[in-house]
Every structure is written in C-alpha cells, then in structure tokens.
C-alpha cells in the first residue's frame, strides 16, 4: 500500500513512540518536502515534540504542482496542500491526514483518507499493536491530541477494548 502522509499523523504517533507503525503497516510512505520541513520545525522548536525524528523508511517527493482544486480549497496548510496534490499525482492508495479540512478535500479528490484512529485500528487488527487504549491515553496526555469522547469510545469498541 502506497500512502502519502501529512505532518500531524507522523509527529503525533512519533511523540508516543509509535513511529514504527508506518513501516509495519504500509509498503511505501511518501511525504512532500513541506511536510518534512514542518516536522523538522515542530521537532526543533516545540517542546512537546523536541528531538523527534522522521520514522525510518519514509521517502520525500515533491509534487509536480499543486492541483487547482487544492489551491482553491480554503483552510489547508502548505503541508496538507502538497500532500494532497502528491497523493493524486502518484495514485496513492490513501492519504494519512487528521485535520478535518484535509480529510474533506481528500474525499473531494477521490482519495481514501486515513487518520490516526484508522492507523491504530489497522495496527491492532494486524497484531502490530497489542492495545489501543494506552496509545490513545498517551496521544491525549503527551501529544495534546484532541479526541472527542464519543469517537474515542467508538474506536475502542471497534478495537474490542470497550
């Protein structure tokens, strides 16, 4: 499975020690330079993410250009815009994105969008993660990841941890 990743999914899972999931779950993880730069800025300047490094096996590729539909979409940051354009360009199987606006635009472009919860559910179902609850706890506590209680309960129920 070839996926393009946005920054938030990468940095939040790395913050809670789950960066290895990318290599375990996906055949090829690609990021545009804008995502690599944003990751480096956060890891170098934000105390919560200090010292984090991109997971092994992630490769960088710039999109040839930003799609007109992406340029016209309001509310996307440069990393999301580049990741969405790149995902369409390389015919990625999915884009890893958590922000609502990025997810909406991905669906408009015909892309499959997978967020952190989808990654964790996939990791649990394939045996790369023994339990989701400790990771969700760490994401909320250590990474400042916002997750509404109804969605948290639903994800844990799907994972068989309710």
C-alpha positions in Angstrom: 0.0 0.0 0.0 1.4 3.4 -1.0 0.4 6.3 1.2 1.2 10.0 1.4 1.4 11.4 5.0 0.7 14.8 6.4 2.6 16.1 9.4 0.2 15.7 12.2 -0.2 12.0 11.8 3.5 11.5 11.7 4.5 13.8 14.6 1.8 12.7 17.0 2.4 9.0 16.5 6.2 9.6 16.8 5.6 11.5 20.0 4.0 8.5 21.6 6.7 6.0 20.4 4.6 4.6 17.5 6.6 5.8 14.5 7.4 2.2 13.6 3.8 1.6 12.7 4.3 3.4 9.3 6.9 0.9 8.1 5.0 -2.0 9.5 1.6 -1.1 8.0 2.4 0.5 4.7 4.6 -0.6 1.8 5.7 2.9 0.8 5.2 6.1 2.8 5.9 9.3 0.9 5.9 12.9 2.2 6.4 16.1 0.3 9.2 18.5 1.4 6.7 20.8 3.0 5.7 18.0 5.5 9.4 17.2 6.2 10.0 20.9 6.9 7.0 21.2 9.1 8.0 18.1 11.1 11.6 19.4 11.5 10.3 22.8 12.6 8.0 21.3 15.2 10.7 18.8 16.4 13.2 21.7 16.7 11.0 24.4 18.2 8.1 22.9 20.0 8.8 21.5 23.5 6.2 18.8 23.1 7.9 17.4 20.0 11.5 18.2 20.8 14.1 15.9 19.3 11.7 13.7 17.3 12.9 12.3 14.0 11.0 11.1 11.0 10.4 7.3 11.1 12.7 5.0 9.1 11.7 4.2 5.5 9.8 7.4 4.7 10.8 9.0 1.4 10.4 12.5 0.2 9.0 13.5 -3.1 7.7 16.9 -4.2 4.5 17.1 -6.2 5.0 18.4 -9.8 2.5 21.2 -8.9 -0.4 21.9 -6.7 -3.7 20.8 -8.1 -6.1 23.7 -8.9 -8.8 22.1 -6.6 -6.2 22.1 -3.8 -5.1 25.7 -4.5 -8.8 26.8 -4.4 -9.5 24.9 -1.1 -9.6 27.2 1.8 -8.1 26.2 5.2 -5.3 23.9 4.1 -1.7 24.5 5.3 1.2 24.1 2.8 2.0 20.6 4.0 -1.6 19.4 3.5 -1.9 21.0 0.1 1.4 19.4 -1.1 0.4 16.0 0.4 -3.0 16.1 -1.3 -1.5 17.0 -4.6 1.2 14.4 -4.3 -1.3 11.7 -3.4 -3.3 12.3 -6.5 -0.2 12.6 -8.7 1.4 9.3 -7.6 -2.0 7.5 -7.4 -1.5 6.7 -3.7 -3.8 4.2 -2.1 -4.5 6.6 0.7 -3.5 9.8 2.4 -2.7 9.9 6.1 -4.4 13.0 7.4 -6.2 14.0 10.6 -7.3 17.6 10.1 -11.0 17.8 9.2 -10.4 20.1 6.2 -7.6 17.9 4.8 -9.9 14.9 5.1 -12.8 16.7 3.4 -10.6 17.8 0.5 -9.1 14.3 0.2 -12.6 12.8 -0.2 -13.5 15.5 -2.8 -10.4 14.5 -4.8 -11.4 10.8 -4.6 -8.7 9.9 -2.2 -9.0 7.5 0.7 -8.2 9.3 3.9 -6.9 7.5 7.0 -6.3 9.3 10.3 -4.6 8.3 13.5 -7.5 6.2 14.7 -7.6 4.3 11.4 -3.9 3.6 11.6 -4.2 2.4 15.2 -7.1 0.2 14.4 -5.2 -1.3 11.4 -2.2 -1.8 13.7 -4.3 -3.6 16.3 -6.1 -5.8 13.8 -2.8 -6.9 12.2 -1.0 -7.5 15.5 1.4 -4.7 15.5 -0.3 -3.0 18.5 -1.5 -5.1 21.4 -3.9 -2.4 22.7 -5.2 0.9 21.5 -6.2 2.4 24.8 -2.7 3.1 26.2 -1.7 4.8 22.9 -4.9 6.9 22.9 -4.1 7.9 26.5 -0.6 8.9 25.6 -1.7 10.8 22.5 -4.1 12.9 24.6 -1.8 13.3 27.5 1.6 13.7 25.8 1.0 14.9 22.3 -2.0 17.1 23.1 -4.1 15.2 20.6 -7.7 16.2 20.8 -10.2 13.4 20.6 -13.9 13.7 21.5 -15.1 11.1 24.0 -17.8 9.6 21.7 -15.3 9.0 19.0 -12.7 7.6 21.5 -15.4 5.2 22.8 -16.4 4.1 19.3 -12.7 3.5 18.3 -12.1 1.4 21.4 -15.3 -0.5 20.8 -14.3 -1.3 17.3 -10.9 -2.4 18.6 -12.6 -4.7 21.1 -11.4 -2.7 24.1 -14.7 -1.2 25.4 
